[in-house]
Amino acid sequence: MGRLVALLVLADGRFPAGTYAHALGLEEAVRQELVVDLATTAVYVDGVLATSGVLAAHAAAAAWQLERAEAPIDRWLRLDAEVDARTASPWARHTARLLGRHLVRAAAALGPAAEAAARRAAADGPAGPQQVLALGAVVAAAGGGADEAALLAVLGMASAVVQGAVRLLGLDPVAATGLLAGRADHMETLASEAAARSATVLADWPASLAELPSTAGAMLDHLLECQAARPDRLFAS
């Protein structure tokens, strides 16, 4: 599969990697009337990008570097542990691996190289890879760059929130798409910064891992945990 087509498939919300069932705590935010319309959805998206999105971009870019370098399993394990340590919510950690397992299965549609890369990101762990690490590895196997891995990570998170808001609040899909488009430059900047920092991750291993952002959002973690406790939730996260 060609590089551009593979990246477009990964970015497509219909790609069967499970992300369509997640909205990053938005459902609970709607229940608590913290998000009620397009304007407050935009605020929520910005909050996700500034916290979980920054970490996701850097983690995906670092995973891209490991896959390109054919790094040994101990380095995948260390990167996995560093990302885990920066994810405060237990439900967020559970969700990351659930989506990672989905991505391993779905990556087979892109070819055996992509599937093998996603499995390497799991480092033989029984719980599977974290989604952003598997994503970085798959993008590398598909011929994409570190910046593209990081961009897909942040775009996926922003898209999950926006698509969730369309379903939960009945927002105009065109206006919601405009919300995403209006943040294109910002997301590209986040991705470029993550890719640039990842260029030195192997040269100064493992000290370089200390530079991974620790940008957890306390409110987002709280919303995720509240949502996980509800048996009648629509979204898995």
C-alpha positions in Angstrom: 0.0 0.0 0.0 1.3 3.4 -0.9 2.5 5.7 1.8 -0.1 8.5 1.3 -3.0 6.1 1.0 -1.9 4.2 4.2 -1.7 7.5 6.1 -5.1 8.6 4.8 -6.6 5.2 5.9 -5.1 5.6 9.4 -6.6 9.1 9.6 -10.0 7.9 8.5 -12.5 7.7 11.3 -13.9 4.6 9.6 -10.6 2.7 10.0 -11.6 -0.2 12.3 -9.2 0.5 15.2 -11.9 1.2 17.7 -11.5 5.0 18.1 -15.0 5.7 17.0 -16.2 4.3 20.4 -14.2 6.8 22.4 -14.7 10.5 23.1 -12.1 11.2 25.8 -14.4 11.9 28.6 -16.7 14.2 26.7 -19.8 12.2 27.5 -19.3 12.9 31.2 -18.5 16.5 30.5 -21.9 16.7 28.7 -23.6 15.0 31.6 -22.2 17.6 34.0 -23.1 20.4 31.6 -19.6 21.5 31.2 -19.9 21.1 27.4 -23.2 22.2 26.0 -22.6 23.6 22.5 -20.0 24.2 19.8 -18.1 26.9 21.7 -17.6 24.7 24.8 -16.7 21.7 22.6 -13.9 23.9 21.2 -12.7 24.7 24.7 -12.7 20.9 25.5 -10.8 20.1 22.3 -8.2 22.7 23.2 -7.8 21.3 26.7 -7.3 17.8 25.3 -4.7 19.0 22.8 -2.8 20.9 25.5 -2.6 17.9 27.9 -3.1 14.4 26.6 -2.5 15.6 23.0 1.0 16.9 23.7 2.0 13.6 25.3 0.5 11.6 22.5 2.3 13.5 19.9 5.7 13.1 21.6 5.1 9.4 22.4 4.1 8.6 18.8 7.1 10.4 17.4 9.4 8.5 19.9 7.8 5.2 18.9 8.4 6.1 15.2 12.1 6.5 16.0 12.3 3.1 17.8 10.6 1.3 14.9 12.9 3.0 12.3 15.9 2.0 14.3 14.7 -1.6 14.8 15.1 -1.0 18.5 15.4 -4.0 20.8 12.5 -5.0 23.1 13.9 -3.4 26.2 13.7 0.0 24.6 10.0 -0.5 23.8 9.4 -1.6 27.3 11.1 1.5 28.7 9.2 3.9 26.4 5.9 2.1 27.3 6.7 2.5 31.0 7.5 6.2 30.6 4.2 6.9 28.9 2.3 4.9 31.4 3.8 6.9 34.2 2.6 10.1 32.6 -1.0 8.8 32.4 -2.6 9.4 35.7 -6.1 7.9 35.1 -6.3 4.1 35.4 -9.2 4.1 32.9 -7.1 6.1 30.4 -4.3 3.5 30.7 -6.8 0.7 30.2 -8.3 2.5 27.2 -4.8 3.1 25.7 -4.1 -0.6 25.6 -7.6 -1.6 24.5 -7.2 0.7 21.5 -3.7 -0.6 21.0 -5.0 -4.1 20.6 -7.6 -2.9 18.2 -4.9 -1.2 16.2 -2.8 -4.4 16.0 -5.7 -6.2 14.5 -6.7 -3.4 12.1 -3.1 -2.8 11.0 -3.2 -6.1 9.2 -5.4 -4.4 6.6 -2.3 -2.2 5.7 -0.1 -5.2 5.2 2.1 -7.6 7.2 4.8 -5.0 7.8 2.3 -2.7 9.5 0.9 -5.5 11.6 4.4 -6.6 12.7 5.3 -3.1 13.6 2.2 -2.7 15.8 3.1 -6.0 17.5 6.6 -4.9 18.2 5.2 -1.8 20.0 3.6 -4.2 22.4 7.1 -5.5 23.4 5.6 -9.0 23.9 3.4 -7.6 26.7 0.2 -9.6 27.3 -1.9 -6.5 27.6 -0.9 -5.2 24.2 0.7 -2.0 23.1 -0.4 1.5 24.0 -2.3 3.0 21.1 0.0 5.9 20.4 3.1 3.7 20.4 1.5 1.2 18.0 0.4 4.2 15.9 4.0 5.6 15.7 5.3 2.1 14.8 2.7 1.6 12.0 3.3 5.0 10.5 7.0 4.2 10.3 6.4 0.8 8.7 4.1 2.6 6.2 6.8 5.0 5.2 5.5 8.1 7.0 7.6 10.5 8.9 7.8 11.2 12.7 5.9 14.4 12.2 3.1 12.5 10.5 3.0 10.0 13.3 2.6 12.8 15.8 0.0 14.6 13.7 -2.1 11.5 13.4 -2.0 11.1 17.2 -3.3 14.6 17.9 -5.7 14.6 15.1 -7.2 11.3 16.2 -7.8 12.7 19.7 -9.3 15.9 18.5 -11.5 14.1 16.0 -12.7 11.7 18.7 -14.0 14.6 20.8 -15.6 16.4 17.9 -17.3 13.3 16.5 -18.5 12.5 20.1 -20.0 16.0 20.4 -21.9 15.6 17.1 -23.5 12.5 18.4 -24.1 13.7 22.0 -25.2 17.3 21.3 -26.5 17.0 17.8 -24.0 19.6 16.5 -24.0 20.6 12.9 -21.4 18.3 11.4 -20.2 21.0 9.0 -19.6 23.4 11.9 -17.9 20.7 13.9 -15.6 19.9 11.0 -14.8 23.6 10.8 -13.8 23.5 14.5 -11.1 20.8 13.6 -10.0 22.7 10.5 -9.5 25.9 12.5 -7.0 24.1 14.6 -5.0 22.6 11.8 -2.0 24.9 12.1 -1.9 24.4 15.9 -2.0 20.6 15.5 0.7 20.7 12.9 2.9 22.9 15.2 2.4 20.4 18.0 3.4 17.5 15.7 6.5 19.3 14.3 7.7 20.1 17.8 7.3 16.5 18.9 9.1 15.2 15.8 12.0 17.6 16.3 12.4 16.5 19.9 12.2 12.8 19.0 15.2 13.1 16.7 17.5 12.9 19.7 15.6 10.2 21.7 18.0 7.4 20.6 21.2 9.4 20.8 20.8 10.1 24.5 18.9 7.0 25.6 17.5 6.7 28.2 18.1 10.2 29.6 16.2 11.6 26.7 13.0 10.0 28.0 13.0 12.5 30.8 12.0 15.1 28.3 8.8 13.4 27.4 6.1 15.9 28.5 4.1 15.3 31.7 1.0 17.2 30.7 -1.8 15.3 32.3 -5.1 17.2 32.8 -6.6 16.6 36.2 -10.1 17.5 35.0 -9.9 15.2 32.0 -8.7 12.3 34.3 -11.6 13.0 36.7 -14.1 13.0 33.8 -12.7 9.7 32.5 -13.0 8.0 35.8 -16.5 9.3 36.4 -17.6 8.1 33.0 -16.0 4.7 33.5 -18.1 4.2 36.6 -21.4 4.7 34.7 -22.9 1.4 33.5 -25.1 3.3 31.0 -22.4 5.2 29.2 -22.5 5.4 25.4 -18.8 5.7 24.8 -16.1 3.5 26.2 -14.1 6.5 27.3 
